[in-house]
Structure formats: structure tokens, C-alpha cells
Amino acid sequence: MDEYVDPEKEREEQLKLLQSYIGEAEDHMRKRDYKRAMEGYNLALEIEPTDKNCLVARSKCYLQLGDSKQALKDSEASLSDDEKYIKGLFQKAEALYQMGDFEMALVFYHRGNKLRPELQEFRLGIQKAQEAIDNSIGSPSKVKLENKGDLSFFNKQDEVKTKKPARMGYSKPMAKQQENKKKRPAKPDQTAAEKKTAKQLLGELYADKEYLDRLLRDEDLTRSDTDSGNRIYDLVNEGLQYLDTRTEFWRQQKPMYARKREKEEAKGAREKNKQQPADPAKYILKNLEEIDAALADNRPRDALRQAQKVLRNVESWSENDVPEKQDFIANLHSCLGNAYLDLGKMPDAEQNHQKDLDLSTQSENDEGRSRALDNLGRVYARIGKFTEAVANWTEKLPLVKSALEGTWLYHEIGRCHLELGDFQEARDCGQKSLQAAQEAGDDVWQLNASVLIAQSEVKLGDLQEAIDSFERSLDMAKVQGDEPAQKAIASALEDLNEKIVQGIKDKEAEGDVLQEEEGEKETQEEKEKEKEVEETKEDEEEPAAEQTEDQKEE
């Protein structure tokens, strides 16, 4: 007879194993060992195939390994249940960008920016995708049409049609390739023009490409009648395929004519100002992206140094060179504030975020104002100045652009009111947060808002309503599979029920005491009444006795 297996216990074991695989994979990601990281995510996804975070993480691994098609598939899978999943949207945009589909990448960068305008990575994505499109299509003002020329273009097109298709994509050796080991296609020689183009696009990597080409042509090293020869051939071919994919991507991202134009513009700019980059806006955006990456990787000191350096450079340039100079400076102060916040230097963080707010207000930049008010609220909440945090976040409310942003903001304001003892305000904010979360269709924030409402009701003494709110929260946590939240809410419910039971007992005990006191009081009153009756009788008996004595004397 088969041994009975408890489903809950089995599920608990699976979740532990899942967390173990994810932890190992994240460790490999930090070490930039993407192949081993991907193996960990593969194991995790065997346990939980629809885990959105795992799908996005594996997509990042594929992207780092050059397999943008698989990266796109994983990012799309993460969006299958929730089309507004922010990490999935950003990863899909990145995968499309790496595939050279800059127009669709731009669509998804815009979509993510509309949902979460406070996230800088979407703005930077819009910038780089638009730049790639401009490089590919070109600016109409810079195009000069001439009627001279020859038929060489059409001849080249005929040559292209007769040529064998070039290697495309990055893929692992397939079983079919193993079957056709001896039928190796001859690699066509590149023309002088193709070599020149590849050299310009690959840069330092071109030397690696030449080395791999030499290995591929070494018949003794890549003999098809030996396993080691076939293995070397497959690895070399895999490397060349990757370089071909990168060459094609960089060619689409920035064609040769765009590189030439950029080179000429850069040369002119260097003559004008040797210390200023050719494209200041591009330089600033690139550095902002790197600063954000450093903050995300928990490297606030690196982010701080880089932001300070870029800020000094931007402040030294004129507004003619950088038309949006004030907005960039405000953004850099925001980066400085976030770095100081991560380092625990709260006065410096507050000062820089306040500078961001002042500059954004002056330039009437609502996006910058919203960002600064958000960050100032975080600083004040961190140091326990909840009144100031509420003031800044309340000022940000009219600038909210999405229901998801609103649910977070109302929740944080409600938490501050809870800390300040304004329990009714906390409950009101919790209800607004819940309503916004329902509009956004975000289950996690619905759970957070419901818990805030329950906590506020406990503080208000509405214990039965608090129980109802906690029970709704528990149902949400179960649906989401959030076990830590389930345990915390179940514990809160248990404490709350004990509190109600104890209150009932206290009331009963208080009632018994009151009843006993009332009984004693009634007994005392009866005794006093009896005493009064006795005294009255005595008073009536005394005159009668005196009258009898008088009669005897007569």
C-alpha cells in the first residue's frame, strides 16, 4: 500500500526547493555566470512554470547570452496573466531592442512609462530606441537626393539574391547538426567592403572574429571524424554566430552612414569644445542609466561618485549646448538624494531631493515635481517625520498618472497616519488605496490595502469589522499563494479573537462584581428599614407605658 503524502507538506517542500534554486541562480547572476544562473531558473520553473519573476530573470540570462528570441518568449510568458506587469514589459522592450525591432521596443517602453512614469529606465529606453530609429531611418533634413549614379546598386541586389543566406541567430548545436557533421557548409569569404564594415562595427571584437575564423579553417583541429574535432567546430561556429548576430544588431542600431555622420559631428564639436562630449544629452542619459544600475545593484557609493562628476560637467555647460540643462540637473540631484538615502545620510538626501523639487517647480516640470515629492516623502518617513511625509505625498496626489501609482501613495499616507495615531484617516486612506488597487487590477496592493484597513479598525476599537477585514485579507493571501502573509494575518486574527474573548470575560467579571455590590446594597437597605421600623415601634410603646403608670398613680 502506497504511503500517504500530505499535499500541504509536499507543497511546502517544493516551495523551499524553489527558493533554494532561485537563491543559487541570483548568486550566479551577481557573478555574471549567466549559463549557470539560467540552469537554476530552469529548475525553479519546473516547480512553478508561471512564476513571473523567474521568467523575467531567465529572460535576462538569455539576453546576456545573446539569445534575444528566447528572451522575448520568456518576457511574453511573464505577461500572459498580467499585461501590466512592469518587469515583464521592460524586459520585452529590451528583448525587442536587442532583436533590432526598435519600433516595437519603443511601443513597450512607452507603455511601461505610461503605467509607471516615475521609473527612469523606461524614459531612458524611449530615448535609446528613438535614437536607434533616427539612426536607421535618418533625419529628412540631412538627406540630399541626387540624380547622378550608376546601376551598381541593382547589380549588388542581384548578387545578394544569388548568395547563400548568412548565419543568423544564436543557437546551440542541434541533434540534426550532429547527424550532418560531415556535411559542413563551406563558409563564403567576405569581400573587402564586408570586412571593413564588420571591423568598424565590432571594434576590438574583430580580432576575436579573425581568430575564430582561423580556427574554423584549421582542418586538423576541427576534423569531422573525431568527437573532439566536432566539439571544437561546434563551439567555434557558435561563437561566430554570436558575433554575426551582434554585427547585424549594431548595423541596424547605428548604420554606417549614421556612424560617419556622428563621427563628423563629433569632430566638429571637439574642435568647438574639447572638454565637452559630442552629444551632451546622450552623455547625460547614458550616465543616468549607469547611475540607476549602480543603485539597483546596491552600489550607492559608485552611484554617488558618478552623479557628482556628471553634475559638475553639466553645470559647466551652457543652455545652448544642453537645452534641457535645468531638468538634467534636477534629475542628477534626485540621483544624489537616492544615493545618500541608501547610505543613511538623511540630511544630504533631504537637501538634494529638495533641490530637485525647487528646480522642477521653476521649470514647471510636473514629472520632476512628482518625483521629488515622492522621494522627500520617503526620506521623512524613514526618519520618523510622518507629518512632513504626509504633507509631501498629499501634494503629489494631483500629479498621479495611474491607478497603480495612486494605490501605493494612499497606502503610504495611510501608514503614516497610523503611526501618528490618526486611525480614522488611516482607514480612509486604506479604503482609497484598495479602490485604486481594484481599478489597477493589482492583487498584491489590494492585499496591502486590506491589511491597512484591518489594522486601523483594530486601533479604532471596531474589533468585529477588523476581523472581517483580516479574513478578506487572508483569502487574498491564499489566492496569491503568499504564505508569509497568510501566517502573519492568521496570527493577527488569533490575537484579535483572544482579545475579544478576554473582553467578554472581563465584562462578565465586571457584571458579577456589580451584581454582588447591588445585592449588598439591597441587604443594607433592608437592614436600615428594619431598624427604622423597630425604632418607630419603640417610640410608640414609650407613651403607652407612661400613660399606664399615670393611671396607677391616680
VENNORJO-V217025 format. One record per pair of residues at least 12 apart in sequence whose C-alpha atoms are under 10 Angstrom apart, sorted by the first residue. I is the first residue (numbers start at 1). J is the second residue. D is the distance in whole Angstrom. If there is no record, write none. Layout:
BEGIN
i: {I,I}
j: {J,J}
d: {D,D}
END
This chain:
BEGIN
i: {11,12,14,14,14,15,15,15,15,17,17,17,18,18,18,18,18,18,18,18,19,20,20,21,21,21,21,21,21,21,21,21,22,22,22,22,22,22,22,22,22,22,22,23,23,23,23,24,24,24,24,24,25,25,25,25,25,25,25,25,25,25,25,26,26,26,26,26,27,28,29,29,29,29,30,32,32,33,33,33,34,34,34,34,34,34,34,35,35,35,35,35,36,37,37,37,38,38,38,38,38,38,38,38,39,39,40,40,41,41,41,41,41,41,41,41,42,42,42,45,49,49,50,50,50,50,50,51,51,52,52,52,52,52,52,52,52,52,52,52,52,53,53,53,53,53,54,54,55,55,55,55,55,55,55,55,55,55,56,56,56,56,56,56,56,56,56,56,56,56,56,56,56,57,57,57,57,57,57,58,58,58,58,59,59,59,59,59,59,59,59,59,59,59,59,59,60,60,60,60,60,60,60,62,62,63,63,63,63,63,65,65,66,66,66,66,66,66,66,66,66,66,66,67,67,67,67,67,67,67,67,67,68,68,68,68,68,68,68,68,68,68,68,69,69,69,69,69,69,69,70,70,70,71,71,71,71,71,71,71,72,72,72,72,72,72,72,72,72,73,73,74,74,74,74,75,75,75,75,75,75,75,75,75,76,76,76,76,77,78,78,79,82,82,84,84,84,84,84,84,84,84,85,85,85,86,86,86,86,86,86,86,87,88,88,89,89,89,89,89,89,89,89,90,90,90,90,90,90,90,90,90,90,91,91,91,92,92,92,92,93,93,93,93,93,93,93,93,93,93,93,93,94,94,94,94,94,96,96,97,97,97,97,97,97,97,98,98,98,98,98,99,99,99,99,99,99,99,100,100,100,100,100,100,100,100,100,101,101,101,101,101,101,102,102,102,102,102,102,102,102,102,102,103,103,103,103,104,105,105,105,105,105,106,106,106,106,106,106,106,106,106,107,107,108,108,108,109,109,109,109,109,109,109,109,110,110,110,110,112,112,113,113,114,114,115,115,115,115,115,115,116,116,116,116,116,116,117,117,117,117,117,117,117,118,118,118,118,118,118,118,118,118,119,119,120,120,120,120,120,121,121,121,121,123,123,124,124,124,124,124,125,125,127,127,127,127,128,128,128,128,129,131,131,131,132,132,132,132,132,132,133,133,133,134,134,134,135,135,135,135,135,135,135,135,135,135,135,136,136,136,136,136,136,136,136,137,137,137,137,138,138,138,138,139,142,163,164,164,166,166,166,166,167,167,167,167,167,167,167,167,168,168,168,168,168,168,168,169,169,169,169,169,169,169,169,170,170,170,170,170,170,170,170,170,170,171,171,171,171,172,172,172,172,172,173,173,173,173,173,174,177,178,178,178,180,181,181,181,181,181,181,181,181,182,182,182,182,183,184,184,186,187,187,187,197,197,197,197,198,198,198,198,198,198,199,200,200,200,200,201,201,201,201,201,201,201,201,201,201,202,202,202,202,202,202,205,206,206,208,208,208,209,209,209,209,209,210,211,212,212,212,212,212,212,212,213,213,213,213,214,215,215,215,215,216,216,216,216,216,216,216,217,218,219,221,222,222,262,262,263,264,265,265,266,266,275,275,276,276,276,276,276,277,278,279,279,280,280,280,280,280,280,280,281,281,281,281,281,281,281,283,283,284,284,284,284,284,284,284,284,284,284,285,287,287,287,287,287,287,288,288,288,288,288,288,288,288,290,290,290,290,291,291,291,291,291,291,291,291,291,292,292,292,292,294,294,295,295,295,295,298,298,298,299,299,299,300,300,300,300,300,300,300,300,301,301,301,301,301,302,303,303,303,303,303,304,304,304,304,304,304,304,304,305,305,306,306,306,307,307,307,307,307,307,307,307,308,308,308,308,310,310,310,311,311,311,311,311,311,311,312,314,314,314,314,315,315,324,326,326,326,326,326,326,327,327,327,327,327,327,327,327,327,328,328,328,328,329,329,329,329,330,330,330,330,330,330,330,330,330,330,330,330,330,330,330,331,331,331,331,331,331,331,331,331,331,332,332,332,333,333,333,333,333,333,333,333,333,333,334,334,334,334,334,334,334,334,334,334,334,334,334,334,335,335,335,335,336,336,336,336,336,336,337,337,337,337,337,337,337,337,337,337,337,337,338,338,338,338,338,338,338,340,341,341,341,341,344,344,344,345,346,346,346,346,347,347,349,349,349,350,350,350,350,350,350,350,351,352,352,352,353,353,353,353,353,353,353,353,353,354,354,354,354,354,355,356,356,356,356,356,356,356,357,357,357,357,357,357,357,357,358,359,360,366,366,366,367,367,367,369,369,369,370,370,370,370,370,370,370,370,370,371,371,372,372,372,373,373,373,373,373,373,373,373,373,374,374,374,374,374,374,374,374,375,375,375,376,376,376,376,376,377,377,377,377,377,377,377,377,377,377,378,378,378,378,380,381,381,381,381,381,384,384,384,385,385,385,386,386,386,386,386,386,386,387,387,387,387,387,388,389,389,389,389,390,390,390,390,390,390,390,390,391,392,393,393,393,393,394,394,394,396,397,397,402,402,402,403,403,403,403,403,403,403,403,403,404,404,404,404,404,404,404,404,404,405,405,405,405,406,406,406,406,406,406,406,407,407,407,407,407,407,407,407,407,407,407,407,407,407,407,407,407,408,408,408,408,408,408,408,409,409,409,409,410,410,410,410,410,410,410,410,410,410,411,411,411,411,411,411,411,411,411,411,411,411,411,411,411,412,412,412,412,412,412,413,413,413,413,413,414,414,414,414,414,414,414,414,414,414,414,414,415,415,415,415,415,415,415,415,417,417,418,418,418,418,421,421,421,422,422,422,423,423,423,423,423,423,423,423,424,424,424,424,424,425,426,426,426,426,426,426,427,427,427,427,427,427,427,427,427,427,428,428,428,429,429,429,429,430,430,430,430,430,430,430,430,430,430,431,431,431,431,431,432,432,433,433,433,433,433,433,433,434,434,434,434,434,434,434,434,435,436,437,443,443,443,443,444,444,444,444,446,446,446,447,447,447,447,447,447,447,447,447,448,448,448,448,449,450,450,450,450,450,450,450,450,451,451,451,451,451,451,451,451,451,452,452,452,453,453,453,453,453,454,454,454,454,454,454,454,454,454,454,454,455,455,455,455,457,458,463,463,463,463,464,464,464,466,466,467,467,467,467,467,468,469,470,470,470,470,470,471,471,471,472,473,473,473,473,474,474,474,474,474,474,475,477}
j: {47,483,44,47,48,44,47,48,483,43,44,47,40,41,43,44,45,46,47,48,44,40,44,37,39,40,41,42,43,44,45,47,37,38,40,41,42,43,44,45,53,54,57,37,40,41,44,36,37,39,40,41,37,38,39,40,41,42,43,44,54,57,58,38,40,41,54,57,40,40,57,58,60,61,297,61,64,61,64,65,58,60,61,62,63,64,65,58,61,62,64,65,61,57,58,61,54,57,58,59,60,61,62,65,58,61,54,58,53,54,55,56,57,58,59,61,54,55,58,58,77,78,77,78,79,80,81,77,78,74,75,76,77,78,79,80,81,82,85,87,88,75,78,85,87,88,74,78,71,73,74,75,76,77,78,79,88,91,71,72,73,74,75,76,77,78,79,87,88,89,90,91,92,71,74,75,87,88,91,70,71,74,75,71,72,73,74,75,76,77,78,88,91,92,94,95,72,74,75,91,92,94,95,74,95,91,94,95,98,99,170,242,95,98,99,169,170,171,241,242,243,245,246,95,98,99,169,170,171,172,242,245,92,94,95,96,97,98,99,100,169,170,245,95,96,98,99,169,170,171,95,170,171,91,92,94,95,96,98,99,88,91,92,93,94,95,96,98,99,92,95,88,91,92,95,87,88,89,90,91,92,93,94,95,88,89,91,92,92,91,92,92,441,442,111,112,115,116,404,440,441,442,112,115,442,111,112,113,115,116,119,122,112,108,112,105,108,109,110,111,112,113,122,105,108,109,110,111,112,113,121,122,125,105,108,109,104,105,108,109,105,106,107,108,109,110,111,112,122,125,126,129,106,108,109,125,129,108,129,109,125,128,129,132,249,253,245,246,249,250,253,169,245,246,248,249,252,253,129,132,133,248,249,250,251,252,253,129,132,133,249,252,253,126,128,129,130,131,132,133,136,252,253,129,130,132,133,129,125,126,128,129,130,122,125,126,127,128,129,130,132,133,126,129,122,125,126,121,122,123,124,125,126,127,129,122,123,125,126,125,126,125,126,401,402,401,402,403,404,405,440,400,401,402,403,404,405,367,370,371,400,401,402,405,367,368,370,371,372,374,400,401,405,292,371,285,288,289,292,331,288,289,292,293,285,289,282,285,286,288,289,285,289,281,282,285,286,253,282,285,286,253,253,254,282,250,252,253,254,255,258,252,253,254,253,254,258,251,252,253,254,255,256,257,258,259,261,262,251,252,253,254,255,256,257,258,252,254,255,258,254,255,257,258,258,261,188,187,188,187,188,241,244,187,237,240,241,242,243,244,245,241,242,243,244,245,246,248,238,241,242,243,244,245,246,248,237,238,239,240,241,242,243,244,245,246,238,239,241,242,234,235,237,238,241,231,234,235,237,238,234,234,230,231,234,224,223,224,225,226,227,230,233,234,223,224,225,230,224,224,233,217,213,216,217,247,251,255,256,243,244,247,248,250,251,247,247,251,256,259,246,247,248,249,250,251,254,255,256,259,243,244,246,247,250,251,243,243,247,239,240,243,236,239,240,243,244,240,236,233,235,236,237,238,239,240,236,237,239,240,236,232,233,236,237,232,233,234,235,236,237,240,233,233,233,233,234,236,278,279,278,278,278,279,278,279,313,317,313,314,316,317,321,313,321,321,322,313,314,317,321,322,323,325,314,321,322,323,324,325,328,310,314,307,310,311,313,314,322,325,328,329,332,328,303,306,307,309,310,332,303,306,307,310,328,331,332,335,302,303,306,307,303,304,305,306,307,332,335,336,339,307,335,338,339,306,339,335,338,339,342,339,342,343,339,342,343,335,336,338,339,340,341,342,343,336,339,340,342,343,339,335,336,338,339,340,332,335,336,337,338,339,340,343,336,339,332,335,336,329,331,332,333,334,335,336,339,332,333,335,336,328,329,332,328,329,330,331,332,333,336,329,326,328,329,332,328,329,363,356,359,360,362,363,365,356,359,360,362,363,364,365,367,368,356,359,360,368,355,356,359,360,352,353,354,355,356,357,358,359,360,361,363,365,368,369,372,352,353,355,356,357,359,360,368,371,372,352,353,356,349,351,352,353,354,355,356,357,359,372,349,350,351,352,353,354,355,356,357,368,371,372,375,376,349,352,353,356,348,349,351,352,353,356,349,350,351,352,353,354,355,356,372,375,376,379,350,352,353,375,376,378,379,352,375,378,379,382,379,382,383,379,379,380,382,383,379,383,375,376,379,372,375,376,377,378,379,380,376,372,375,376,369,371,372,373,374,375,376,377,379,369,372,373,375,376,372,368,369,371,372,373,375,376,369,370,371,372,373,374,375,376,372,372,372,396,399,400,399,400,401,395,396,399,392,393,395,396,397,398,399,400,401,396,399,392,393,396,389,391,392,393,394,395,396,397,399,389,392,393,394,395,396,397,409,389,392,393,388,389,391,392,393,389,390,391,392,393,394,396,409,412,413,390,392,393,412,392,412,413,415,416,419,416,419,420,416,419,420,413,415,416,417,418,419,420,413,416,417,419,420,416,412,413,416,417,409,410,412,413,414,415,416,417,413,413,409,410,412,413,409,410,413,409,409,410,436,439,440,433,435,436,437,438,439,440,441,442,433,436,437,438,439,440,441,442,445,433,436,437,440,432,433,434,435,436,437,440,429,430,431,432,433,434,435,436,437,438,439,440,442,445,446,448,449,433,434,436,437,445,448,449,429,432,433,436,426,428,429,430,431,432,433,434,436,449,426,427,428,429,430,431,432,433,434,445,448,449,450,452,453,426,429,430,433,449,452,425,426,429,430,433,426,427,428,429,430,431,432,433,449,452,453,456,427,429,430,449,452,453,455,456,429,456,452,455,456,459,456,459,460,456,459,460,453,455,456,457,458,459,460,461,453,456,457,459,460,456,452,453,455,456,457,459,449,450,452,453,454,455,456,457,459,460,452,453,456,449,452,453,456,446,448,449,450,451,452,453,454,455,456,446,449,450,452,453,449,453,445,446,448,449,450,452,453,446,447,448,449,450,451,452,453,449,449,449,476,477,479,480,476,477,480,482,473,476,477,470,472,473,474,475,476,477,480,485,473,476,477,485,473,466,469,470,471,472,473,474,476,466,469,470,471,472,473,474,485,489,469,470,473,465,466,469,470,473,466,467,468,469,470,471,472,473,489,492,493,467,469,470,492,469,496,496,497,499,500,496,497,500,493,496,492,493,494,496,497,493,493,489,490,492,493,496,489,490,493,489,485,486,489,490,486,487,488,489,490,493,489,489}
d: {10,9,10,7,9,9,8,9,10,9,8,9,9,9,8,5,8,9,7,8,8,9,9,9,9,5,7,9,7,6,9,10,9,10,6,6,10,9,6,9,10,8,10,10,8,9,10,9,7,10,7,9,4,7,7,5,6,9,10,9,10,9,9,9,9,9,10,9,10,9,9,10,9,8,9,9,9,9,10,10,9,9,5,8,9,7,7,10,7,9,9,8,9,9,8,7,10,8,6,9,9,6,8,10,9,10,10,9,10,6,8,10,8,6,10,9,9,9,8,9,10,10,8,7,10,9,9,9,7,9,9,10,8,5,8,9,9,9,9,9,8,10,8,10,8,8,9,9,9,9,5,7,9,7,6,10,8,10,8,10,10,6,6,9,9,7,10,7,6,10,9,7,9,9,9,9,9,10,9,9,7,7,9,4,7,8,5,6,10,10,10,9,7,9,10,8,10,9,9,7,10,9,9,9,9,9,8,7,8,10,9,9,10,9,10,8,6,9,10,7,9,8,8,9,9,9,7,6,7,10,9,9,10,9,5,8,9,6,6,10,8,8,10,7,8,9,7,8,9,10,9,10,10,8,8,9,6,9,10,10,10,8,6,9,9,5,7,10,9,8,9,9,9,8,10,9,5,7,9,6,5,9,9,8,7,8,9,7,10,9,9,9,9,9,9,8,8,10,10,9,9,9,9,10,9,9,6,9,8,8,10,10,9,10,9,10,6,8,10,8,6,10,10,9,7,7,10,9,7,9,8,7,9,10,9,10,10,8,7,9,4,7,8,5,6,9,10,9,9,8,10,9,10,9,9,8,10,9,10,10,9,9,7,9,9,9,10,9,7,9,9,9,9,9,9,7,9,10,10,9,10,8,6,8,9,6,7,9,10,9,10,9,9,10,9,6,8,9,7,6,9,9,8,7,8,9,7,9,8,8,10,7,9,9,7,6,9,9,6,7,10,9,9,9,9,9,9,9,5,7,9,6,6,9,9,7,8,9,7,10,10,9,9,8,8,8,6,9,8,8,10,10,8,7,10,8,7,8,9,9,9,8,9,9,8,9,8,6,10,9,10,10,9,10,9,10,9,8,8,10,9,7,8,9,9,10,10,7,8,8,7,10,9,10,9,8,10,9,9,9,9,9,8,9,9,10,8,5,6,9,10,9,7,9,9,9,9,10,8,7,5,7,9,8,6,8,10,9,9,6,6,6,6,9,9,8,10,10,9,9,10,10,9,7,10,10,9,10,8,9,9,9,9,10,10,9,6,9,10,7,8,7,8,10,7,6,10,9,10,7,7,10,8,6,9,10,10,7,9,9,6,5,9,9,7,10,7,10,8,8,9,9,10,7,10,10,7,9,9,8,10,9,8,10,9,10,10,6,8,10,10,7,9,9,9,6,8,9,9,9,10,10,9,9,9,9,9,10,8,10,9,7,9,10,9,9,10,10,8,9,9,6,9,10,7,7,9,9,8,9,8,9,8,6,8,10,8,9,10,9,9,9,10,8,7,7,9,10,10,10,10,6,8,10,8,7,8,9,10,8,10,9,8,7,10,9,6,9,10,7,7,9,10,10,10,8,9,9,8,9,9,10,7,9,5,8,9,10,8,9,9,8,9,10,10,9,9,10,8,9,7,7,10,10,10,9,7,9,8,9,9,9,10,10,7,9,9,8,10,10,8,10,9,9,10,8,8,10,7,10,9,9,8,9,9,8,8,8,10,8,9,10,5,8,9,7,7,9,7,9,9,10,8,10,10,10,9,9,8,7,8,9,8,10,8,9,10,10,9,8,5,7,9,6,7,10,7,9,9,8,9,8,8,9,6,10,10,8,6,9,9,6,8,10,9,9,10,10,9,10,10,6,8,10,7,6,9,8,9,9,7,10,9,8,9,7,10,10,6,8,10,9,9,8,7,10,10,7,10,10,7,8,9,7,10,9,7,7,10,7,10,8,10,8,10,10,10,10,9,8,8,9,9,9,10,7,4,8,8,6,6,10,10,10,7,10,9,10,9,10,7,10,9,9,7,9,9,9,10,8,9,9,5,6,9,7,6,9,10,9,9,10,10,6,5,9,8,6,9,9,8,7,8,10,9,8,9,9,8,7,10,6,8,10,4,7,7,5,5,9,9,9,9,8,9,9,9,9,8,8,10,10,9,9,9,9,7,9,10,10,10,10,7,9,9,8,9,10,9,8,7,10,9,6,9,10,6,8,9,9,10,9,10,9,6,8,9,7,6,10,9,10,7,8,9,7,9,7,8,8,6,9,10,10,5,8,8,5,7,10,10,9,9,10,8,10,7,10,8,10,10,10,8,8,10,9,9,6,9,9,6,8,10,9,10,9,10,9,9,9,5,6,9,7,6,10,10,9,7,6,10,9,7,10,9,9,9,9,9,7,10,7,8,4,7,8,6,6,9,10,10,9,9,10,9,9,9,9,9,10,9,7,10,9,9,10,9,10,10,9,9,5,8,10,7,7,10,7,8,10,8,10,9,8,7,10,10,10,8,6,9,9,7,8,9,10,7,8,8,7,8,9,8,9,8,8,9,10,8,9,9,5,7,9,6,5,9,9,9,7,6,9,8,5,8,7,8,10,9,9,9,9,7,10,10,6,8,9,9,9,10,7,4,7,8,5,5,9,9,8,9,7,8,10,8,7,10,9,8,7,9,9,9,10,8,10,9,9,5,7,9,7,5,9,9,9,9,10,10,6,6,9,8,6,8,9,8,6,10,8,10,10,9,9,9,10,10,9,8,7,9,10,4,7,8,5,6,9,9,9,9,7,9,9,9,9,9,10,7,10,10,9,9,9,9,8,7,9,9,8,10,9,9,9,9,9,5,8,9,6,6,10,10,7,8,9,7,9,8,7,9,6,9,10,9,10,7,5,8,8,5,7,10,9,10,8,9,9,9,8,10,10,9,5,7,8,6,5,9,10,8,10,7,8,9,7,8,10,8,8,9,6,9,9,10,5,8,8,5,7,10,9,9,9,10,8,8,9,9,8,8,8,8,9,8,8,10,10,9,6,8,9,6,7,9,9,8,10,10,10,9,10,6,7,10,7,6,9,9,9,7,6,10,9,6,9,10,8,9,9,10,9,8,7,9,10,5,7,8,5,6,9,9,9,10,10,10,10,9,8,9,9,8,7,9,9,7,9,9,9,9,8,9,7,10,7,8,10,10,6,8,8,7,10,8,8,8,10,9,8,7,10,6,9,9,6,7,9,10,9}
END
